């Protein structure tokens, strides 16, 4: 029973994400080209000015309502409440 509980805790921690800094890139990011924009992670959202994003790209700001529609080739850029780009993902 103890081993099962330990495994569950490890699984939950792994599901929480990467290195604990709150910055991530979707592992399946190839379909929307997120890897091309990895340099933006951890930078202020003002870094998006002058950047040519793919058509249909969406910038999601903390607290903003977003549609739940999934488009595999769409790049989503998540900006935290502090104005820092914290995630790039497809969908």
N, C-alpha and C positions, 0 to 999 in steps of 0.2 A: 504494500500500500504506500509506503514511504517513497519507493522508487517511482510509482505512478504520479504521486503528488509533485515530486521533483521534476519529472518530465513535463508535467503540465505547466509548471512555473517557467521552465526554460522555453517552452513553446510560446507562452504568452509574451515573454520578453523578446523573443525573436520576431514576433508579429508586430511589436511596437516600432520596429524600424532600425535603421542603421546606427551610427556612432553616437547618438544621443544629442547631436547638435541641432536637430530639427530640420536639417537640410537633406533633401533626397532627390534622386532621379529614379523614375520608374524603371524597373529592370526590363520591362517590355517596351522600352521607349523607341525602338527602331522604326515602328510603323508611322511615327509622326515626326521623326527627326529631332527629338528632344536632346540627344547627345550633342548635336551641333551647337546647342545653347548652354551647355554645362558651365561655361565660364561665367554665366549670369548668377549662378547659385551663390547665395550669401551676400549679394550686392544689393544696394537700394534699388527700388523699382524705377528710379530715374535712369538707371542704366539701360532701360528698355527704349528710351528715346533714341531715335536714329538707327535702331536695329530693325532690319527687314525680317519680320516674322512670317511664317507660312500663312497662306490664305486660310481664314477660319480659326486662327489661333485665338485662344481665350485667356484673358488675364483675370484670375479669380482673387479678389481681395477679401481679407478676413472680415467676416460678418455680412458679406454680400450674398444675396440669394443667387444660386446658380441652378440652371435647368439640369435635370437628371438624365438628359438624353446622352447616349453614348455614341461617339463617332470615332472609330478606331484611328483614323488618320489625323485627328485634331490634336494640336499641342495645347495643353493646359499649363499655365504658369501660375503657381500659387504664391500669393504675397501675404505675409503675416501682418498682424496688427501693428508691428513696428515698421512696416514699409519695406521689409527685406524679402527678397525672393527666396522662398524656402523649398519649393518643389517644382519639378518639371515632370509632366506625365502625359500619357496619351489617353484619349477618350473623350 
